[in-house]
Amino acid sequence: MVIPNLKLNTGASIPQVGLGTWMLTDEKECKDAVTSALEIGYPHIDTAQAYHNEQFVGEVMKASGIARKDIFITTKIDVDNMGYRLEDSFNKSLKKLQTDYVDLLLLHFPMTMYRRPAWPRMEEIYKSGRAKNIGVSNYMINHLEELLAECEVRPAVNQFEMHVFLQSPELVDFCKQQGIVVEAYSPLARGRRMDDPTLVAIAKKHKKTSAQIMIRWCIEMGAVTIPKSAHKDRIAENFEVFDFKLDKADLKMLKTLDQDFRVSWDPTHVP
Ligand SMILES: NC(=O)c1ccc[n+]([C@@H]2O[C@H](COP(=O)([O-])OP(=O)(O)OC[C@H]3O[C@@H](n4cnc5c(N)ncnc54)[C@H](OP(=O)(O)O)[C@@H]3O)[C@@H](O)[C@H]2O)c1
């Protein structure tokens, strides 16, 4: 199966679907999930310092025997490490992940006091080759404008909450205009609205599940996405999204689901 990639502004490619690992803090649960994902063919794993599972992800990657270049790995600098500890914390992440580079390093949140001085530190890590791409997470348009006005290295990615119930078209358009790849987190809205009648109808039409429709919608929007599951059958289900397409009528119906429904933290009013 050929997994679609998107081009980043560094020239690198990012696979459009990865496994999210938030809440996979139990060692066995995390290792089982990541092992399943790699076996199924996921080429991309999303972790973070704040998820307390980089060690488990690193051990599974190592044990998998898959060449390092064939796994796209993202980690994120925790809010507590965005100050003078940034570099040190990143070195610890590399150690836990048992690798000498990550494919993508993100600032996890636009902390008011810390985000501006943090970016030059990210740029240094990028220039050293230890992060092949750098980007941000939970940045709204105002945060991105501030960063773009000051940066030397432009962010390659913005990872934020995006799903059919929170479509954020202005932010998506802004990122695209600026050459920043959109990465949709919580693409399943944490499973809270799987029984929405519109989703169910479109799923029935394509002989797919609501989860698969939600993930396919992210792909059709030109985003990367990282659904999380702790269960092998769902991890497989969430990856079976490359053998169908949503048509114009589906997309029109899905547009009506945009209800500003948020399941994660809201960075909208972070000054
Ligand atoms: N940058 C940030 O601030 C940020 C914030 C939030 C998330 N993220 C990233 O994005 C990833 C995904 O977001 P998320 O974990 O918040 O939520 P999500 O992927 O939208 O949903 C995960 C939930 O949906 C359930 N689920 C998974 N597949 C399913 C299926 N096929 N059918 C029914 N239910 C299913 C999972 O349960 P089971 O596990 O029991 O299957 C879990 O409860 C995270 O894991 C993390 O890597 C980043």
The ligand as an SDF file (V2000), in Angstrom:
LIG
                    3D

 48 52  0  0  0  0  0  0  0  0999 V2000
   -0.3310   18.8050   20.0800 N   0  0  0  0  0  0  0  0  0  0  0  0
   -1.2950   18.6740   20.9720 C   0  0  0  0  0  0  0  0  0  0  0  0
   -1.5250   19.5310   21.8400 O   0  0  0  0  0  0  0  0  0  0  0  0
   -2.1530   17.4430   20.9250 C   0  0  0  0  0  0  0  0  0  0  0  0
   -3.3490   17.4050   21.6490 C   0  0  0  0  0  0  0  0  0  0  0  0
   -4.1330   16.2500   21.5640 C   0  0  0  0  0  0  0  0  0  0  0  0
   -3.7150   15.1830   20.7710 C   0  0  0  0  0  0  0  0  0  0  0  0
   -2.5340   15.2330   20.1000 N   0  0  0  0  0  0  0  0  0  0  0  0
   -2.0330   14.0970   19.2850 C   0  0  0  0  0  0  0  0  0  0  0  0
   -3.0790   13.6470   18.4340 O   0  0  0  0  0  0  0  0  0  0  0  0
   -3.3440   12.2700   18.6970 C   0  0  0  0  0  0  0  0  0  0  0  0
   -4.8010   11.9430   18.4370 C   0  0  0  0  0  0  0  0  0  0  0  0
   -5.6610   12.7360   19.2080 O   0  0  0  0  0  0  0  0  0  0  0  0
   -6.4520   12.1940   20.4990 P   0  0  0  0  0  0  0  0  0  0  0  0
   -5.6960   11.0590   21.1070 O   0  0  0  0  0  0  0  0  0  0  0  0
   -6.7220   13.3880   21.3320 O   0  0  0  0  0  0  0  0  0  0  0  0
   -7.8550   11.7410   19.9460 O   0  0  0  0  0  0  0  0  0  0  0  0
   -8.4380   10.9210   18.6840 P   0  0  0  0  0  0  0  0  0  0  0  0
   -7.3540   10.2710   17.9170 O   0  0  0  0  0  0  0  0  0  0  0  0
   -9.3740   11.8380   18.0140 O   0  0  0  0  0  0  0  0  0  0  0  0
   -9.3340    9.8290   19.4060 O   0  0  0  0  0  0  0  0  0  0  0  0
   -8.8070    8.8410   20.2330 C   0  0  0  0  0  0  0  0  0  0  0  0
   -9.9920    8.1580   20.9170 C   0  0  0  0  0  0  0  0  0  0  0  0
  -10.8320    7.5320   19.9240 O   0  0  0  0  0  0  0  0  0  0  0  0
  -10.9220    6.1330   20.1880 C   0  0  0  0  0  0  0  0  0  0  0  0
  -10.8330    5.4530   18.8900 N   0  0  0  0  0  0  0  0  0  0  0  0
   -9.7280    5.2770   18.1290 C   0  0  0  0  0  0  0  0  0  0  0  0
  -10.0320    4.6380   16.9730 N   0  0  0  0  0  0  0  0  0  0  0  0
  -11.3510    4.3960   17.0190 C   0  0  0  0  0  0  0  0  0  0  0  0
  -12.2500    3.7570   16.1180 C   0  0  0  0  0  0  0  0  0  0  0  0
  -11.8200    3.2620   14.9540 N   0  0  0  0  0  0  0  0  0  0  0  0
  -13.5570    3.6520   16.4800 N   0  0  0  0  0  0  0  0  0  0  0  0
  -13.9940    4.1670   17.6530 C   0  0  0  0  0  0  0  0  0  0  0  0
  -13.1860    4.8010   18.5420 N   0  0  0  0  0  0  0  0  0  0  0  0
  -11.8720    4.9120   18.2290 C   0  0  0  0  0  0  0  0  0  0  0  0
   -9.7390    5.8020   21.0850 C   0  0  0  0  0  0  0  0  0  0  0  0
  -10.0720    4.7410   21.9600 O   0  0  0  0  0  0  0  0  0  0  0  0
   -9.1120    3.4390   22.1290 P   0  0  0  0  0  0  0  0  0  0  0  0
   -7.7230    3.9230   22.3520 O   0  0  0  0  0  0  0  0  0  0  0  0
   -9.7210    2.7660   23.3090 O   0  0  0  0  0  0  0  0  0  0  0  0
   -9.2640    2.6660   20.8560 O   0  0  0  0  0  0  0  0  0  0  0  0
   -9.5650    7.1050   21.8910 C   0  0  0  0  0  0  0  0  0  0  0  0
  -10.4620    7.1300   22.9800 O   0  0  0  0  0  0  0  0  0  0  0  0
   -2.9040   12.1190   20.1480 C   0  0  0  0  0  0  0  0  0  0  0  0
   -2.8000   10.7710   20.5250 O   0  0  0  0  0  0  0  0  0  0  0  0
   -1.6260   12.8960   20.1280 C   0  0  0  0  0  0  0  0  0  0  0  0
   -0.5990   12.1510   19.5080 O   0  0  0  0  0  0  0  0  0  0  0  0
   -1.7630   16.3620   20.1430 C   0  0  0  0  0  0  0  0  0  0  0  0
  1  2  1  0
  2  3  2  0
  2  4  1  0
  4  5  1  0
  4 48  2  0
  5  6  2  0
  6  7  1  0
  7  8  2  0
  8  9  1  0
  8 48  1  0
  9 10  1  0
  9 46  1  0
 10 11  1  0
 11 12  1  0
 11 44  1  0
 12 13  1  0
 13 14  1  0
 14 15  2  0
 14 16  1  0
 14 17  1  0
 17 18  1  0
 18 19  2  0
 18 20  1  0
 18 21  1  0
 21 22  1  0
 22 23  1  0
 23 24  1  0
 23 42  1  0
 24 25  1  0
 25 26  1  0
 25 36  1  0
 26 27  1  0
 26 35  1  0
 27 28  2  0
 28 29  1  0
 29 30  1  0
 29 35  2  0
 30 31  1  0
 30 32  2  0
 32 33  1  0
 33 34  2  0
 34 35  1  0
 36 37  1  0
 36 42  1  0
 37 38  1  0
 38 39  2  0
 38 40  1  0
 38 41  1  0
 42 43  1  0
 44 45  1  0
 44 46  1  0
 46 47  1  0
M  CHG  2   8   1  16  -1
M  END
$$$$
